[in-house]
Amino acid sequence: MTVTTTPSVEAGSTATPMRPTGPARLTPAALVRHGLLLTWRSLLKIKRNPEEILGLTFMPIMFVALFVFVFGQAMMGDWQVYRDFLMPGIIAQSVIFTTIGTGITLNTDIQKGIFDRFRSLPVTRSSPLVGAVLGDLVRYFLTVVVILAVGMAIGFRPGNGLVGVLASTAVIMVFAFALCWISAWIGLVMRTQMAVQNFGMIWMFPLSFGSSAFVDPNDMPGWMAAFAEINPVTHVVDTMRGLLVGGDAPVTEPLLWTLGWTVVITAVFFPLAARAYRNRS
Amino acid sequence: MTDAIRAEGLVKRFRDTTALDGINLRARTGAVLGVLGPNGSGKTTTVRILSTLLQPDQGHATVAGFDVVRQAHEVRRRIGLTGQYAAVDEELTGNQNLALIARLLDFSRPAARARAAELLDRFALTDAADRPAKTYSGGMRRRLDLAASLVGQPSLLFLDEPTTGLDPHSRNELWDVVRGLVDDGVTVLLTTQYLEEADQLADDIIVFDHGTVIAEGTPEQLKARAGDQVLQLETVHPEHLGRATAIVEAVTERGVRHSGTEVSAAVTDPAMLPAVVRQLDDAQIPVAELALRKPSLDEVFLALTGHTAQAPDTDSIIPEEAHP
């Protein structure tokens, strides 16, 4: 038997009374539409899931309070000074840890067969991935908002006003967008949710703590300081510190480093995640 | 009559295991094709290839006249998939699940709402419409799952082990739904490990074992292949069962099946029954029951593969009346 090269529309339509559904062609507009629909699905879960609300609000509140009031005085002799130093760092750290959710949700959706449902529909191939990532960007944004609100409730005042707040939010969002492909890749290649949790978390600790997020690298032993200097999180936090807190901290140099790292991470992990997504069956 | 599904020489390997080793199959338009086989025989892999979720390593297949690899989008516009591996979102309500799929299929917002309501009503889920699917019972979830695959009114439906794990009541309900769809003109490909299910629903049956097709035909034809009839024997005293088995084995020269105090074996020659009776008489074994009947699909499987299907309910005997 030879396979017909032209779609035998007659065979498809005369055989049954039903008509085909969905878009006849998958245009970029369809990708946007499908992606946004699946983003809506991803966001519906925030409302339905008590753990998520807890993770997105309670955890950041607790972290800010603990770091400021437990370590603040000991670190810098004045908890208020440490609070201002800490804010950009803890925003970055919380958002970085939130990216782990991307991998976990992708893994769960695949395990449960939900992606198979979407993939058997006439929708753009990548829309489930797009929906998951866009939904998570909203989560990252909420994390930033919650932490800033907590910080301001305990007296933090952004030195560069609203512009600084928006600019530093943009910086961490861009960086998180790069990181979420690492998480997505881990979520797509690991078999179990537990493995995603473990592997997704492991690299986050040295990256977020071995940086300028909580302590000035000048106060670290030489080798640790050297690590912190090249750590992308240090560049992100330094940029945010300059934008958010103000003062004489330089912004341009760490910003360029941040953008460079963002490009490199995305260039490596986006193709890996995309390939894992295509291969995952 | 055209074929709704045609597959030729499908091969699929996963690392070092060969899941499919040259599968050929055809499903007639408007009919139910039952794919029968034990776990790991390649049923699900076949469904995943035909529903465009997986690409074959070799061979090709068309669904509704479209190639599953090169014209996957056209295939997806015509199929519905339900089963082990196509699920509903537990966090979303029944209503949201269906409306989301309708929206993805380009229904307008009001049309999506209407379609969801219609399907929820049809599957008796209206009362649970606004509850998250994770609160549903097993039967309700399967119904929602099936409803989800019908949103776009597919002309072809893949049901991958649709009743595994369901209680008999829910299973019967689902069977009725499938029959209703067939009446509407939908072509169904159903995989199952339940022989009774294939016998109840399928017009044609194809039997898989270890990634190959070992038999195909109508349920009646398959039964005929296991011998025209099955000899069934029950001894009065259980201790005679061993000797009775030996006699039946010697006469029929076929594999013999035990269940409880019963022995059964395929009969190819009408002269075998008197031969068995004579030998039982010579051996002075009192018989409680001795009968010839049509074979069940399980016996067909035994005859075809040399082993029984490893399904949990292999002992279920299919009533002869099921097929006129």
Chai-1 contact restraints between the chains, C-beta under 6 A:
chainA,res_idxA,chainB,res_idxB,connection_type,confidence,min_distance_angstrom,max_distance_angstrom,comment,restraint_id
A,V3,B,H60,contact,1.0,0.0,6.0,A-B,restraint_1
A,V3,B,D67,contact,1.0,0.0,6.0,A-B,restraint_2
A,P7,B,F66,contact,1.0,0.0,6.0,A-B,restraint_3
A,P7,B,Q71,contact,1.0,0.0,6.0,A-B,restraint_4
A,P7,B,E74,contact,1.0,0.0,6.0,A-B,restraint_5
A,S8,B,G65,contact,1.0,0.0,6.0,A-B,restraint_6
A,A11,B,T2,contact,1.0,0.0,6.0,A-B,restraint_7
A,A11,B,G65,contact,1.0,0.0,6.0,A-B,restraint_8
A,G12,B,A64,contact,1.0,0.0,6.0,A-B,restraint_9
A,G12,B,G65,contact,1.0,0.0,6.0,A-B,restraint_10
A,A15,B,T2,contact,1.0,0.0,6.0,A-B,restraint_11
A,A15,B,T29,contact,1.0,0.0,6.0,A-B,restraint_12
A,T16,B,S155,contact,1.0,0.0,6.0,A-B,restraint_13
A,T16,B,G185,contact,1.0,0.0,6.0,A-B,restraint_14
A,P17,B,G185,contact,1.0,0.0,6.0,A-B,restraint_15
A,M18,B,Q153,contact,1.0,0.0,6.0,A-B,restraint_16
A,M18,B,S155,contact,1.0,0.0,6.0,A-B,restraint_17
A,P20,B,R77,contact,1.0,0.0,6.0,A-B,restraint_18
A,P20,B,R78,contact,1.0,0.0,6.0,A-B,restraint_19
A,T21,B,R77,contact,1.0,0.0,6.0,A-B,restraint_20
A,T21,B,L105,contact,1.0,0.0,6.0,A-B,restraint_21
A,T21,B,G152,contact,1.0,0.0,6.0,A-B,restraint_22
A,G22,B,R77,contact,1.0,0.0,6.0,A-B,restraint_23
A,G22,B,L105,contact,1.0,0.0,6.0,A-B,restraint_24
A,G22,B,D106,contact,1.0,0.0,6.0,A-B,restraint_25
A,P23,B,D106,contact,1.0,0.0,6.0,A-B,restraint_26
A,H34,B,L104,contact,1.0,0.0,6.0,A-B,restraint_27
A,L37,B,R103,contact,1.0,0.0,6.0,A-B,restraint_28
A,L37,B,L104,contact,1.0,0.0,6.0,A-B,restraint_29
A,R41,B,L100,contact,1.0,0.0,6.0,A-B,restraint_30
A,K45,B,E91,contact,1.0,0.0,6.0,A-B,restraint_31
A,R48,B,E91,contact,1.0,0.0,6.0,A-B,restraint_32
A,K112,B,A87,contact,1.0,0.0,6.0,A-B,restraint_33
A,G113,B,Y85,contact,1.0,0.0,6.0,A-B,restraint_34
A,G113,B,A86,contact,1.0,0.0,6.0,A-B,restraint_35
A,G113,B,A87,contact,1.0,0.0,6.0,A-B,restraint_36
A,I114,B,A87,contact,1.0,0.0,6.0,A-B,restraint_37
A,I114,B,D89,contact,1.0,0.0,6.0,A-B,restraint_38
A,D116,B,L53,contact,1.0,0.0,6.0,A-B,restraint_39
A,D116,B,Y85,contact,1.0,0.0,6.0,A-B,restraint_40
A,D116,B,A86,contact,1.0,0.0,6.0,A-B,restraint_41
A,R117,B,A86,contact,1.0,0.0,6.0,A-B,restraint_42
A,R119,B,L53,contact,1.0,0.0,6.0,A-B,restraint_43
A,S120,B,S51,contact,1.0,0.0,6.0,A-B,restraint_44
A,S120,B,L81,contact,1.0,0.0,6.0,A-B,restraint_45
A,L121,B,R76,contact,1.0,0.0,6.0,A-B,restraint_46
A,L121,B,L104,contact,1.0,0.0,6.0,A-B,restraint_47
A,P122,B,H73,contact,1.0,0.0,6.0,A-B,restraint_48
A,P122,B,R76,contact,1.0,0.0,6.0,A-B,restraint_49
A,P122,B,R77,contact,1.0,0.0,6.0,A-B,restraint_50
A,V123,B,L104,contact,1.0,0.0,6.0,A-B,restraint_51
A,S281,B,L54,contact,1.0,0.0,6.0,A-B,restraint_52
